[in-house]
């Protein structure tokens, strides 16, 4: 193919008919990891990306989907459609799943992976290199290493502190140049998959039909295909690929799109204490400057999950800042006015406001752009206020030197993040509305089960009671968690879309087999968290890459 083959499909001089050995749809962490597995080899690869190098509003609009379930869901703004995918704006939390996440739990219907933690362990080890965290060891469910501030120790029959490594590798930024130099890999930008065309018996994909928003159309023909477009789009594209009938590829048993999960998150209560920083400081992520920081996360222990029949869950105590002195307010405004937004923040600006309560931004899911809008006159005014508030700033600096926040906390909000039970009625379906490419948009029917509610109510009380005990405080449970409260829960997703093409050796229960191959289709594979049968509490990107490395090994042998 020749070097420097980053091709914009909108370019009228580029070919519309491509033949390769391997076609990968989607250039997020999964797609890029798989493409890298063939760098410099004899296998010809085409990596197809719907967006460009940077996020664009018109392309991002292709994510739009109707929310038709009892829980509000914003599909457009919960993922980035650009080279590198949502890794260009993610928070960087690297952590493996735990043994219990792979097990069949008798209290969790539809649980159990056809893989074990031990079988995935070699690929977890290799994934560390892609995230530049290879110097850190880990045990199942946790990294090893010293944290900035040791967290409290809890009764392990209830709670444990697990550790993740924070290193936000932007896959599109990090690995673009080496893909550009690879003579056997073509990266095709602004090319959206419309559908796979199958053979008459639907046993194989014959070609991938692609299109650009400016009207260009083409096909990619390959020996093998990998679909790596995220938990919503993977299901939608399989459902749209109905050239041979049957309701879409891999959907003989109506499983495609079912078992849709996220990690529901919401405020579960508040700690009132004279010194709430005892519990907030150890979990404060602001200490993680730069790369490779080990950070604790407070979780329900395996023993607690078994004894109380809970799903996995974690919580983070967040300091509620007291009144900010005027001098410090002025300094913050001045810094923000002078600061240039990072590339990731510029990318995230295209996502607009994904969540109303701001907790997603705090979790690093959607980082809003903080580009300066102050005039030079405004900045000068802030500088004057900074000078007048020198005493306030000196006090804040003294607190920082003592390893305390600049402004004392008055309380601690407790945010909960939960595993979601696999539920066949929580699903992605096709609606009647068409997108800009003339294809049916997805509809998201996001639903909870009684086990989800049981987990919220029981784990919230455990987190609250144990944290309050640690700082001699009082826990106030959020009203929506009171027994008998039937209001719509104030939960939002964390942009971790799971389960819609789940892995199971039985085609009646899953969409892909043990090798991530779509049941009944000889040359189509699915990568990403859509193949996860369950999600645990862990940030999924580290496991997505480990599973992608596992698929690379299989495809290398096949090709």
VOGU-3710 file (C-alpha; in Angstrom, 3 decimals, decimal comma):
1> xxxxxxxxxx> 0,000/0,000/0,000  2,952/2,343/0,535  3,730/4,552/3,500  1,820/7,556/4,877  -1,576/6,121/3,995  -3,880/8,262/6,118  -6,697/8,757/3,621  -9,680/11,100/3,913  -12,543/9,303/2,195  -14,050/12,668/1,233
11> xxxxxxxxxx> -11,091/13,196/-1,102  -12,519/12,521/-4,575  -9,166/11,233/-5,784  -9,211/8,333/-3,287  -10,514/4,945/-4,349  -13,998/3,801/-3,408  -13,262/0,101/-3,859  -10,744/-1,352/-1,382  -9,511/-4,922/-1,023  -7,471/-6,026/1,996
21> xxxxxxxxxx> -6,919/-9,031/4,221  -8,375/-7,429/7,355  -10,943/-4,653/7,667  -11,353/-3,025/11,104  -14,362/-0,741/11,601  -13,749/1,824/14,336  -10,494/3,490/15,387  -10,907/3,664/19,152  -8,677/1,794/21,640  -9,944/-1,606/20,419
31> xxxxxxxxxx> -9,555/-0,900/16,702  -6,165/0,780/17,051  -4,873/-2,036/19,277  -5,899/-4,640/16,703  -4,383/-2,653/13,808  -1,113/-2,320/15,736  -0,983/-6,103/16,007  -0,279/-6,235/12,262  2,278/-3,402/12,008  4,853/-4,098/9,327
41> xxxxxxxxxx> 3,587/-7,579/8,541  2,370/-9,219/5,363  -1,310/-8,781/6,266  -2,930/-5,807/4,532  -5,211/-3,853/6,874  -7,793/-1,102/6,425  -8,753/0,755/9,600  -12,030/2,575/8,925  -13,009/5,585/11,074  -16,285/7,487/10,851
51> xxxxxxxxxx> -14,746/10,745/12,071  -11,593/12,702/11,385  -8,486/13,286/13,442  -10,393/15,848/15,518  -13,992/15,814/16,708  -16,558/17,537/14,487  -20,135/18,449/15,367  -21,600/17,122/12,130  -19,931/13,735/12,569  -20,747/13,631/16,270
61> xxxxxxxxxx> -24,430/14,002/15,407  -24,315/10,487/13,908  -24,244/9,218/17,505  -27,716/10,587/18,218  -30,232/8,022/19,451  -33,617/8,273/21,107  -33,853/7,456/24,820  -37,003/5,336/25,204  -36,418/3,631/28,566  -37,284/4,696/32,108
71> xxxxxxxxxx> -33,765/6,129/32,587  -32,665/9,160/30,565  -29,736/8,368/28,301  -27,701/10,767/26,153  -26,179/8,674/23,370  -24,783/11,577/21,346  -22,613/12,989/24,082  -21,474/9,827/25,820  -18,880/8,802/23,210  -16,543/10,562/20,813
81> xxxxxxxxxx> -16,676/9,777/17,092  -13,131/10,631/15,967  -9,768/8,936/15,504  -8,843/7,524/18,903  -12,476/7,346/19,966  -13,410/8,263/23,508  -9,825/7,645/24,652  -9,182/11,201/23,466  -11,266/12,488/26,398  -11,216/9,682/28,997
91> xxxxxxxxxx> -10,023/9,952/32,571  -7,208/7,390/32,253  -8,204/4,848/34,901  -6,427/1,526/34,274  -7,526/-1,484/36,330  -8,302/-5,167/35,640  -11,545/-6,906/36,499  -11,677/-9,186/39,549  -12,136/-12,943/39,688  -15,667/-12,482/40,960
101> xxxxxxxxxx> -16,546/-10,445/37,853  -15,805/-13,460/35,631  -17,669/-15,966/37,817  -21,204/-17,237/37,499  -22,818/-15,735/40,605  -26,000/-17,539/41,639  -27,589/-14,263/42,764  -26,817/-12,451/39,468  -28,910/-13,786/36,559  -27,040/-14,129/33,241
111> xxxxxxxxxx> -23,651/-13,664/34,953  -20,467/-15,530/34,090  -17,832/-15,163/31,392  -16,649/-18,083/29,262  -13,165/-16,819/30,217  -11,447/-16,698/33,588  -9,238/-14,006/35,051  -6,257/-16,367/34,720  -6,905/-16,820/30,991  -6,996/-13,062/30,435
121> xxxxxxxxxx> -3,998/-12,359/32,680  -1,306/-12,643/29,924  -3,159/-10,044/27,871  -3,572/-7,760/30,870  0,205/-7,928/31,265  0,719/-6,961/27,610  -1,906/-4,205/27,828  0,206/-2,411/30,439  2,719/-1,523/27,722  0,136/0,255/25,581
131> xxxxxxxxxx> -0,891/2,368/28,579  2,746/2,975/29,633  2,153/1,489/33,083  4,360/-1,588/32,674  6,373/-0,783/35,792  3,326/-1,412/37,995  2,478/-4,884/39,171  -1,050/-5,957/39,907  -3,155/-8,650/41,489  -6,640/-9,507/40,336
141> xxxxxxxxxx> -8,885/-6,479/40,627  -6,173/-4,057/41,692  -2,806/-2,551/40,821  0,020/-2,486/43,338  1,996/0,541/44,446  2,125/3,402/46,901  -0,712/5,904/46,855  -0,266/9,656/47,534  -2,228/9,420/50,791  -2,977/6,088/52,487
151> xxxxxxxxxx> -6,734/5,488/52,730  -8,519/4,287/55,874  -8,594/0,551/56,532  -12,049/-1,031/56,631  -13,502/-4,367/57,666  -12,763/-6,515/54,601  -15,978/-8,435/55,099  -17,612/-5,210/53,872  -15,242/-2,845/52,080  -11,782/-2,874/50,507
161> xxxxxxxxxx> -9,538/-0,315/48,870  -8,578/-1,304/45,353  -6,024/0,661/43,335  -6,016/1,870/39,766  -3,267/3,596/37,812  -4,152/6,929/36,242  -2,527/7,444/32,855  -4,792/8,907/30,187  -3,167/7,590/27,016  -4,898/9,154/24,002
171> xxxxxxxxxx> -4,772/6,280/21,522  -5,402/8,498/18,510  -2,641/10,895/19,475  -0,224/8,264/20,774  -0,338/5,774/17,922  -1,175/7,815/14,811  2,407/8,242/13,630  3,327/4,564/13,782  0,165/3,658/11,875  1,023/6,351/9,326
181> xxxxxxxxxx> 4,454/4,776/8,798  3,144/1,230/8,430  3,238/0,243/4,753  0,623/-2,479/5,174  -2,005/-0,388/6,991  -4,397/2,144/5,482  -6,332/4,457/7,812  -9,538/5,651/6,197  -11,082/8,764/7,801  -14,600/10,193/7,420
191> xxxxxxxxxx> -15,852/6,787/6,248  -18,865/5,457/8,151  -19,957/1,858/7,930  -23,484/1,757/6,497  -23,885/-2,029/6,736  -22,191/-5,339/6,115  -23,430/-7,235/3,067  -23,574/-10,970/3,664  -23,536/-14,015/1,428  -26,997/-15,405/0,545
201> xxxxxxxxxx> -26,809/-17,913/3,414  -25,519/-15,172/5,798  -22,545/-17,384/6,679  -19,961/-14,757/5,704  -19,567/-11,037/5,148  -18,941/-10,300/1,476  -18,225/-6,576/1,808  -18,529/-3,570/4,098  -20,467/-0,668/2,595  -19,124/2,726/3,645
211> xxxxxxxxxx> -20,215/6,315/3,063  -19,179/9,865/3,894  -21,445/12,711/4,956  -20,789/14,510/1,673  -22,316/11,667/-0,338  -19,364/9,457/-1,330  -19,995/5,729/-1,203  -17,681/2,749/-1,428  -16,955/-0,786/-0,294  -14,208/-2,593/1,571
221> xxxxxxxxxx> -13,761/-6,280/0,757  -11,680/-8,360/3,149  -11,008/-11,885/4,270  -11,815/-10,998/7,860  -13,760/-8,118/9,470  -13,672/-6,681/12,977  -16,433/-4,412/14,276  -15,087/-2,097/17,000  -17,477/0,860/17,253  -18,630/0,798/20,874
231> xxxxxxxxxx> -21,477/-0,758/22,827  -24,285/1,096/21,087  -22,996/1,278/17,533  -21,777/-2,335/17,395  -25,324/-3,527/18,046  -26,896/-0,975/15,708  -24,619/-1,877/12,801  -25,264/-5,610/13,201  -29,008/-4,931/13,225  -28,681/-2,751/10,113
241> xxxxxxxxxx> -26,758/-5,526/8,306  -29,862/-7,384/7,199  -29,130/-8,018/3,515  -29,786/-11,746/3,982  -32,792/-11,285/6,268  -33,149/-12,635/9,784  -33,142/-9,343/11,632  -29,430/-8,614/11,252  -26,151/-10,486/11,426  -25,705/-12,735/14,438
251> xxxxxxxxxx> -29,298/-12,162/15,495  -30,895/-15,531/14,815  -31,973/-15,696/18,450  -32,840/-12,008/18,949  -29,876/-11,382/21,254  -28,136/-8,511/19,397  -28,631/-5,285/21,332  -29,924/-6,950/24,493  -28,208/-6,843/27,903  -27,245/-3,180/27,485
261> xxxxxxxxxx> -25,391/-2,005/30,584  -23,511/1,046/31,794  -22,114/1,887/35,210  -24,996/3,857/36,751  -23,769/6,657/38,981  -25,342/9,118/41,366  -25,079/10,937/44,670  -25,878/8,446/47,445  -25,568/10,735/50,441  -23,553/13,219/52,448
271> xxxxxxxxxx> -21,161/12,998/55,411  -21,432/15,738/58,043  -18,299/15,913/60,192  -15,991/18,415/61,861  -13,140/17,144/59,674  -14,525/15,455/56,535  -11,084/15,670/54,916  -10,118/12,515/56,832  -12,159/10,576/54,269  -11,964/12,872/51,237
281> xxxxxxxxxx> -8,225/13,498/50,949  -7,091/9,886/50,400  -9,465/9,580/47,441  -8,778/13,034/45,994  -7,639/12,562/42,407  -6,180/16,056/42,145  -2,987/14,570/43,576  -2,541/12,656/40,322  -0,466/15,138/38,375  1,191/13,900/35,206
291> xxxxxxxxxx> 1,249/10,179/34,473  1,302/6,892/36,331  -0,294/7,726/39,677  -1,700/4,923/41,820  -5,043/5,974/43,287  -7,305/4,102/45,742  -10,968/3,419/45,107  -13,348/2,325/47,865  -15,246/-0,829/46,856  -17,599/-3,427/48,256
301> xxxxxxxxxx> -15,431/-6,469/48,975  -15,945/-9,843/47,314  -17,015/-11,219/50,694  -19,512/-8,383/51,086  -20,963/-9,025/47,637  -21,415/-12,715/48,407  -22,852/-12,359/51,903  -25,302/-9,566/51,007  -25,937/-10,768/47,427  -24,893/-7,495/45,850
311> xxxxxxxxxx> -23,525/-6,399/42,514  -20,085/-4,835/42,487  -19,946/-1,186/43,569  -17,555/1,607/44,441  -17,893/5,000/46,101  -15,925/8,210/46,202  -16,171/10,816/48,964  -15,848/14,294/47,428  -15,082/17,360/49,530  -17,765/20,055/49,679
321> xxxxxxxxxx> -15,734/23,255/49,600  -16,528/26,025/52,068  -16,727/29,717/51,201  -13,900/30,642/48,841  -12,093/33,885/49,860  -12,337/36,652/47,267  -8,599/36,743/46,617  -8,538/33,040/45,832  -11,623/33,415/43,609  -9,778/36,090/41,625
331> xxxxxxxxxx> -6,662/33,920/41,280  -8,710/30,999/39,968  -10,465/33,200/37,408  -7,155/34,679/36,288  -5,575/31,245/35,840  -8,568/30,019/33,887  -8,512/33,077/31,658  -4,834/32,630/30,845  -4,942/28,880/30,408  -5,183/27,332/26,967
341> xxxxxxxxxx> -7,455/24,293/26,711  -5,730/20,999/25,996  -6,377/19,038/22,801  -8,508/16,625/24,805  -10,603/19,474/26,176  -11,082/20,875/22,681  -12,226/17,439/21,548  -14,567/17,179/24,524  -16,099/20,565/23,768  -17,793/18,946/20,797
351> xxxxxxxxxx> -19,600/16,658/23,223  -21,338/19,718/24,734  -22,845/19,140/28,189  -23,185/15,388/28,578  -24,362/15,492/32,181  -26,267/18,176/34,033  -24,882/17,603/37,520  -21,204/17,924/36,637  -20,258/14,608/38,213  -19,229/13,166/34,859
361> xxxxxxxxxx> -16,675/15,925/34,446  -15,357/15,162/37,909  -15,058/11,499/36,919  -13,122/12,370/33,779  -15,789/10,939/31,498  -16,565/14,161/29,715  -14,061/16,945/30,299  -15,636/20,238/29,312  -13,548/22,791/27,502  -12,507/25,681/29,702
371> xxxxxxxxxx> -11,328/27,938/26,915  -10,852/31,501/28,062  -13,621/33,956/27,266  -12,258/36,819/29,324  -11,159/40,053/27,631  -7,774/41,600/28,313  -9,542/44,205/30,410  -11,222/41,461/32,415  -7,911/39,719/33,021  -6,348/42,952/34,165
381> xxxxxxxxxx> -9,226/43,421/36,608  -8,734/39,932/37,978  -4,994/40,584/38,365  -5,809/43,634/40,469  -8,146/41,586/42,657  -5,427/38,974/43,054  -3,022/41,630/44,325  -5,628/42,935/46,781  -6,352/39,406/47,970  -2,746/38,413/48,655
391> xxxxxxxxxx> -3,591/37,477/52,236  -6,279/35,035/51,125  -3,873/33,469/48,657  -1,130/33,155/51,276  -3,498/31,297/53,600  -4,536/28,954/50,796  -0,904/28,318/49,926  -0,091/27,508/53,547  -2,878/24,922/53,550  -1,496/23,387/50,372
401> xxxxxxxxxx> 1,973/23,127/51,923  0,372/21,219/54,800  -1,187/18,815/52,254  -4,645/20,218/52,766  -7,050/21,636/50,171  -6,842/25,366/49,534  -10,301/25,800/51,089  -11,446/23,700/54,024  -14,224/21,198/53,373  -17,535/21,620/55,215
411> xxxxxxxxxx> -18,918/18,175/54,331  -18,362/15,245/51,982  -20,675/14,218/49,172  -20,623/10,480/48,478  -20,871/9,490/44,821  -21,714/5,885/44,027  -20,768/3,939/40,884  -22,324/0,551/40,334  -22,153/-2,595/38,286  -25,405/-3,117/36,391
421> xxxxxxxxxx> -27,110/-6,481/36,300  -27,303/-8,092/32,828  -30,920/-7,604/31,758  -32,267/-8,789/28,382  -34,955/-6,085/28,501  -32,319/-3,328/28,693  -31,422/-3,030/25,043  -30,533/-1,210/21,840  -33,122/-1,364/19,059  -33,608/0,366/15,706
431> xxxxxxxxxx> -36,030/3,267/15,470  -37,740/4,748/12,432  -35,842/8,063/12,424  -32,994/8,233/9,895  -29,543/9,738/10,355  -27,667/11,919/7,856  -26,507/8,803/5,999  -30,071/7,579/5,574  -29,744/4,779/8,137  -32,131/4,035/10,984
441> xxxxxxxxxx> -31,017/5,530/14,272  -30,687/3,512/17,439  -33,068/3,711/20,357  -31,725/3,130/23,872  -34,072/1,353/26,280  -31,997/1,543/29,476  -33,533/-0,393/32,372  -32,712/-1,482/35,917  -33,636/-4,628/37,834  -34,613/-5,250/41,487
451> xxxxxxxxxx> -31,031/-6,462/42,056  -29,719/-3,064/40,915  -31,989/-1,326/43,427  -31,018/-3,762/46,181  -27,354/-3,000/45,487  -27,888/0,775/45,590  -29,777/0,768/48,873  -27,613/-1,716/50,761  -24,198/-0,562/49,526  -25,060/3,136/50,034
461> xxxxxxxxxx> -25,750/2,493/53,708  -22,547/0,479/54,069  -20,397/3,127/52,374  -22,035/5,906/54,380  -21,856/4,188/57,763  -18,220/3,132/57,387  -17,023/6,496/56,096  -18,934/8,350/58,811  -17,445/6,081/61,488  -13,952/6,739/60,161
471> xxxxxxxxxx> -14,247/10,530/60,535  -16,612/10,525/63,563  -19,324/12,023/61,408  -22,973/11,504/60,503  -24,219/10,017/57,244  -27,285/11,458/55,531  -28,769/9,043/52,972  -29,941/10,555/49,676  -33,780/10,693/49,556  -34,075/8,607/46,379
481> xxxxxxxxxx> -32,568/5,632/48,210  -35,204/5,572/50,933  -37,374/2,449/50,933  -40,668/3,092/49,195  -39,370/6,029/47,146  -40,611/5,293/43,620  -39,298/8,444/41,935  -37,086/8,124/38,873  -33,589/7,732/40,320  -31,175/10,630/39,680
491> xxxxxxxxxx> -28,686/8,328/37,985  -26,591/8,889/34,895  -24,304/6,681/32,873  -20,529/6,874/32,914  -20,112/6,288/29,159  -19,212/2,632/29,702  -21,474/0,880/27,194  -21,449/-2,877/27,807  -23,065/-6,164/26,939  -24,964/-5,643/23,672
501> xxxxxxxxxx> -22,977/-8,283/21,733  -22,141/-10,412/24,751  -19,765/-13,364/24,642  -21,282/-16,783/25,223  -20,580/-20,163/23,583  -24,348/-20,670/23,256  -25,779/-18,591/20,355  -29,110/-18,485/22,188  -27,457/-16,542/25,001  -24,747/-14,529/23,271
511> xxxxxxxxxx> -23,761/-12,834/20,030  -20,072/-13,812/19,841  -18,246/-17,017/20,713  -15,132/-17,550/22,805  -12,962/-16,027/20,046  -15,210/-12,936/19,638  -16,530/-14,298/16,325  -20,182/-13,558/15,585  -22,199/-16,749/15,882  -23,048/-18,144/12,465
521> xxxxxxxxxx> -20,784/-15,728/10,539  -17,405/-17,172/9,600  -15,409/-13,968/9,082  -16,885/-11,300/11,401  -15,582/-10,465/14,866  -16,612/-7,901/17,475  -14,202/-6,020/19,757  -14,826/-3,717/22,693  -16,887/-3,752/25,878  -20,038/-4,762/24,000
531> xxxxxxxxxx> -18,764/-8,365/24,302  -18,515/-8,176/28,126  -21,128/-10,495/29,731  -20,813/-8,460/32,956  -18,914/-5,276/33,741  -17,894/-5,264/37,403  -17,243/-1,752/38,667  -13,922/-1,284/36,864  -13,272/1,284/34,161  -13,499/-0,915/31,031
541> xxxxxxxxxx> -10,749/0,467/28,760  -7,924/-1,622/30,234  -9,958/-4,803/29,750  -11,055/-3,688/26,263  -7,414/-3,491/25,212  -6,534/-6,826/26,869  -9,429/-8,518/25,051  -8,352/-6,854/21,794  -4,819/-8,222/22,211  -6,340/-11,651/22,708
551> xxxxxxxxx> -8,316/-11,252/19,467  -5,172/-10,075/17,641  -3,425/-13,314/18,584  -6,296/-15,357/17,157  -6,497/-13,320/13,941  -2,737/-13,499/13,423  -2,920/-17,289/13,469  -5,959/-17,249/11,185  -4,509/-14,883/8,596
//
